[in-house]
Amino acid sequence: MNQLEQLKQYTTVVADTGDFQAIQAYAPRDATTNPSLILKAVQKPEYLPLLEKAVKDTAGKSIDETIDHLLIAFGLEILKVIPGRVSTETDARLSFDTAGTVAKGRQLIAMYEAAGIPRERILIKIASTWEGIRAAEVLEKEGIRCNMTLLFCLAQAIACAEAGAQLISPFVGRIYDWYKNKTGQEIFGADDPGVLSVKKIYTYYRKFGYDTEVMGASFRNTSQILELAGCDLLTISPDLLQKLSDSNSNVTQKLSKELAASSDLEKISMDEKTFRLDLNEDAMATEKLSEGIRAFCADTVKLEKMIAAMR
C-alpha cells in the first residue's frame, strides 16, 4: 500500500488545484481552488475554452461577473470528478469588507444552485481577517458553508470556530517559508513550525469540542503532510500527491482526538480586541496574512487583464 492510500486511512485527502484533469488519478474526496490556481490553469491550452466561454457568456457584463462565471465553470468541472465538495474563493479585495463578502458568498452559492449543485457540496473560501470571519458567521447561519483560508495562528482559528465556520485551512508551507527566511534554517519533521501550528490548532479544537474541520494546506514537502496524518483533512497539490503515490514507506497516525484530550491547552475567548492584538503580536501571521491577500489580489487583477484583452 502506498503512502497516499495509507494516509487516507487517517485523513480525508483533498486535491489543491484548478487542474481538474490531474485530479482523477488520486481519487481525492474534495478539491480546493484559489485565484492563483485558476490563473495558472487558464494559461494552459486545455483550459482556455473555459475562459473563452465565460467571456462569451458574459458579453456586455462586468469583468467581475465574467470571473464569477469562470470560477463556477471550474467548480462544476471539478465536481464531476470528485464525490465531495469544492472550495471556491471570494475576491481577496473583499477581505476587509464584511457586507461585500456576504453578498459575494450568496451570489456564488446562487450560481451553483442555478446549475443544479446543492450548497452542501460547496465551500466558500474567505480570508481569515476579522471582517471575513464575521461574514462567515452570517453565511453559516444561512446554510452557506465556509472555508476560512490564509490562516496562520491560533487566534484566527479560535475566532473561526467561535463563528461556527465549517472548515479552516491553516497554511503549513507559508509558515515554514517565513521561519526559513528569518533563520536561514530548514526545519523538517515534527519540529517544522508550520506542522506545529496546525497540530496546536487541531488539538485546541478537539480538546474543547469545536465542530469546525481542520484542513492543513500549503505544503512544501511530503514530510509536512505525513506529520499531520490524522488531521481532519489535508489539501495537497498534484505533484505531492504523486510523490505520496510513488512511496511505500510506512505512514503512522500523528493526530487524534484522544491525544488532544490530554493536552494542557487552556481555553481562550476571542473578542475583536483580543484577536487584533494577538494577530499583531505574531509577526509571522501578520506578514503572511497581508502577503497572501496581496498575492491573491494581484492574481485576480492579472485574470481581469486577460479577460479585458479577450473582449
C-alpha positions in Angstrom: 0.0 0.0 0.0 1.5 3.3 -1.0 1.7 6.4 1.3 -1.3 8.1 -0.2 -3.5 5.0 0.4 -2.2 4.7 3.9 -2.8 8.4 4.6 -6.4 8.1 3.5 -6.9 5.6 6.4 -6.4 8.5 8.9 -7.2 11.7 6.9 -9.6 12.9 4.2 -7.4 13.8 1.2 -8.3 16.9 -0.8 -6.7 18.0 -4.2 -5.3 21.5 -4.2 -5.5 22.5 -7.8 -7.6 24.1 -10.6 -6.3 21.4 -13.0 -9.3 19.1 -12.8 -7.8 16.7 -15.3 -5.0 16.0 -12.9 -7.4 15.2 -10.0 -8.9 11.8 -11.0 -5.8 9.7 -10.7 -5.5 10.4 -6.9 -9.2 9.9 -6.1 -9.5 12.7 -3.5 -12.8 13.3 -1.8 -12.8 17.1 -2.1 -10.9 19.8 -4.0 -9.8 23.4 -3.4 -9.1 26.3 -5.7 -7.9 29.9 -5.3 -7.3 32.8 -7.6 -3.6 31.8 -8.2 -4.5 28.2 -9.1 -7.3 29.4 -11.5 -4.9 31.9 -13.1 -2.3 29.1 -13.5 -4.9 26.7 -15.0 -6.4 29.1 -17.6 -2.9 29.7 -19.0 -2.9 26.0 -20.2 -4.3 25.4 -23.6 -6.7 22.7 -22.4 -8.5 25.1 -20.1 -8.6 28.2 -22.4 -12.0 27.1 -23.8 -13.5 27.6 -20.3 -12.2 31.1 -20.1 -13.4 31.8 -23.7 -16.8 30.5 -22.9 -17.1 32.6 -19.7 -16.1 35.7 -21.7 -18.7 34.9 -24.4 -21.5 34.1 -21.9 -21.0 37.4 -20.0 -20.6 39.7 -23.0 -21.8 43.2 -22.1 -21.5 42.4 -18.4 -18.8 43.4 -15.9 -15.4 41.7 -15.7 -16.4 40.7 -12.1 -19.3 38.7 -13.5 -17.0 37.0 -16.0 -14.6 36.0 -13.2 -17.5 34.6 -11.2 -18.7 32.6 -14.2 -15.2 31.3 -14.7 -14.9 30.2 -11.0 -18.2 28.4 -11.2 -17.2 26.8 -14.5 -14.1 25.3 -12.9 -16.1 24.3 -9.8 -18.6 22.5 -11.9 -15.9 20.6 -13.8 -14.2 19.6 -10.6 -17.4 18.4 -9.1 -17.8 16.0 -12.0 -14.6 14.1 -10.9 -14.9 14.2 -7.1 -17.6 12.8 -4.8 -17.4 15.6 -2.2 -17.0 19.4 -2.0 -15.2 22.1 -4.0 -14.0 25.3 -2.4 -14.5 28.5 -4.4 -12.8 31.7 -3.3 -14.3 35.1 -2.8 -12.5 38.1 -4.3 -9.5 38.8 -2.0 -10.2 42.6 -2.4 -13.2 42.0 -0.1 -11.1 40.7 2.7 -11.9 43.7 4.9 -15.5 44.1 3.7 -17.9 42.0 5.7 -21.0 43.0 3.7 -19.3 42.6 0.4 -18.1 39.1 1.3 -21.5 38.1 2.5 -23.0 39.3 -0.8 -20.4 37.5 -2.9 -20.9 34.3 -0.9 -24.6 34.4 -1.5 -24.0 35.2 -5.2 -21.6 32.3 -5.8 -24.0 29.8 -4.0 -26.9 31.0 -6.1 -24.9 30.4 -9.3 -24.0 26.9 -8.2 -27.6 26.2 -7.2 -28.8 27.5 -10.5 -26.5 24.9 -12.1 -28.1 22.2 -10.1 -25.5 21.8 -7.4 -26.7 21.7 -3.8 -25.0 24.1 -1.4 -23.7 21.2 0.7 -21.2 20.5 -2.0 -19.7 24.0 -1.9 -17.3 25.7 0.5 -17.0 29.5 0.1 -13.4 30.4 0.7 -12.9 33.6 2.8 -9.7 35.2 4.1 -9.4 34.8 7.9 -9.5 38.5 8.7 -11.8 39.7 11.5 -14.2 41.1 8.8 -14.0 37.8 6.8 -14.8 35.8 10.0 -17.8 38.0 10.7 -19.0 37.4 7.1 -18.6 33.6 7.6 -20.7 33.8 10.7 -23.6 35.4 8.7 -23.3 32.9 5.8 -23.1 29.8 8.0 -26.4 30.8 9.7 -27.9 30.7 6.1 -26.5 27.2 5.5 -23.7 28.5 3.3 -20.6 26.6 4.4 -17.3 28.5 4.6 -13.6 27.5 4.2 -11.5 30.0 6.2 -8.2 30.5 4.3 -5.0 32.4 4.8 -5.0 31.2 8.4 -1.6 31.3 10.2 -2.2 31.4 14.0 -4.4 30.1 16.9 -6.1 33.5 17.3 -7.6 33.2 13.8 -8.5 29.6 14.3 -10.3 30.3 17.6 -12.3 33.2 16.1 -13.3 31.0 13.1 -14.5 28.2 15.4 -16.5 30.6 17.6 -18.1 32.0 14.5 -19.2 28.5 13.5 -17.2 28.2 10.4 -17.4 24.8 8.6 -13.7 24.4 7.9 -10.4 26.2 8.3 -7.3 25.9 6.1 -4.2 26.6 8.2 -1.2 27.2 5.9 1.7 24.9 6.7 4.2 25.8 4.0 3.9 29.5 4.2 4.6 29.4 7.9 7.7 27.2 7.2 8.8 29.7 4.5 8.7 32.6 6.9 10.8 30.9 9.6 13.2 29.6 7.0 13.7 33.1 5.6 14.1 34.6 9.1 16.5 32.0 10.5 18.2 30.6 7.3 17.4 27.1 8.7 15.3 24.4 7.2 13.4 22.6 9.9 11.9 19.2 8.9 9.6 16.7 10.6 7.8 17.1 13.8 9.7 20.4 14.6 8.5 22.1 11.4 6.9 25.4 12.6 4.0 25.0 10.1 3.3 21.5 11.4 3.5 22.6 15.0 1.0 25.4 14.3 -1.6 23.0 12.7 -1.1 20.4 15.5 -1.8 23.1 18.1 -5.0 24.3 16.3 -6.2 20.7 15.8 -5.5 19.9 19.5 -7.4 23.0 20.6 -10.4 22.3 18.5 -10.7 18.7 19.6 -10.0 19.3 23.3 -12.7 21.9 23.5 -15.3 20.2 21.3 -15.5 22.5 18.3 -17.1 21.1 15.2 -15.1 23.2 12.7 -13.0 20.9 10.5 -9.2 21.4 10.2 -7.7 21.1 6.8 -3.9 21.5 6.6 -2.9 23.4 3.4 0.0 24.9 1.5 2.6 22.0 1.8 6.2 22.2 0.6 7.1 18.6 1.1 5.6 15.2 2.0 7.2 15.3 5.4 4.9 18.1 6.4 1.9 16.1 5.2 2.9 12.8 6.9 3.5 14.7 10.2 -0.2 15.7 10.1 -1.7 12.2 9.4 -4.9 12.1 11.4 -5.8 15.8 10.8 -9.4 16.0 9.6 -8.4 16.9 6.0 -5.2 17.7 4.1 -5.4 19.6 0.8 -2.4 18.6 -1.3 -1.1 19.7 -4.7 -0.9 17.1 -7.6 2.9 16.9 -7.5 2.9 16.0 -3.8 0.0 13.6 -4.3 2.2 11.9 -6.9 5.2 11.7 -4.5 3.0 10.0 -1.9 1.7 7.6 -4.5 5.2 6.7 -5.5 6.4 5.8 -2.0 5.5 2.7 0.0 7.1 3.8 3.3 5.1 3.4 6.4 2.6 6.1 7.5 1.6 6.4 11.1 -1.2 8.5 12.7 0.2 11.6 14.4 -3.0 13.4 15.4 -6.1 12.1 17.2 -8.9 13.2 19.4 -7.5 11.0 22.2 -4.1 12.8 22.2 -5.9 16.2 22.0 -8.0 15.4 25.1 -4.8 15.0 27.2 -3.4 18.4 26.2 -2.8 21.1 28.7 -4.0 23.9 26.4 -6.3 26.4 28.1 -9.5 27.9 26.5 -9.3 31.4 25.2 -12.3 33.7 24.5 -11.7 35.6 21.2 -13.3 39.0 21.0 -12.2 41.6 18.4 -9.7 43.4 20.7 -8.0 40.1 21.7 -8.0 38.9 18.0 -6.4 42.1 16.7 -3.8 42.2 19.5 -2.9 38.6 19.3 -2.5 38.8 15.5 -0.5 42.0 15.8 1.8 40.3 18.3 2.5 37.4 15.8 4.8 38.9 13.2 4.7 35.8 11.0 0.9 35.6 11.0 0.5 39.4 10.3 3.0 39.4 7.5 1.8 36.2 5.9 -1.9 37.2 6.0 -1.1 40.6 4.4 1.2 39.0 1.8 -1.4 36.3 1.0 -4.2 38.8 0.4 -1.9 41.0 -1.8 -0.9 38.0 -3.9 -4.5 36.8 -4.4 -5.5 40.4 -5.3 -2.6 40.7 -7.8 -3.6 37.4 -9.5 -7.2 38.5 -9.7 -6.0 41.7 -11.5 -4.0 39.6 -13.9 -7.0 37.5 -14.6 -9.1 40.7 -15.2 -6.5 41.9 -17.7 -6.6 38.6 -19.6 -10.4 38.9 -19.8 -10.3 42.5 -20.9 -7.8 41.6 -23.7 -10.2 38.9 -25.0 -13.2 41.3 -25.2 
